[in-house]
């Protein structure tokens, strides 16, 4: 085998070696691409679930705030009633006379 033939065989071997490396890198790239795509899907699903959960919690907070406001208003009304003695037998002047208390039995 002459020098040119050896050079040709060596180049051919080098080309085959480079083709194998490229093929291996392509497989690695595809595997990484598939893994990234799976992680992106998982992240999207989790974000959707968390977004849905956040919306539910925000709605619940809104309901609880409204209920709290209603209770505070009711509390203020009761305080006003107690302050004026309206509707409260303990607060009225008649309440000191136990005989006038409704359903009183000796």
Secondary structure, DSSP 8 states (H G I E B T S, - for coil): --HHHHHHHHHHHHHHHHHHHHHHHHHHHHHHHHHHHHHHHHHHHHHHHHHHHHHHHHHHHHHHHHHHHHHHHHHHHHHHHHHHTTT-TTTSGGGGSGGGSTT---
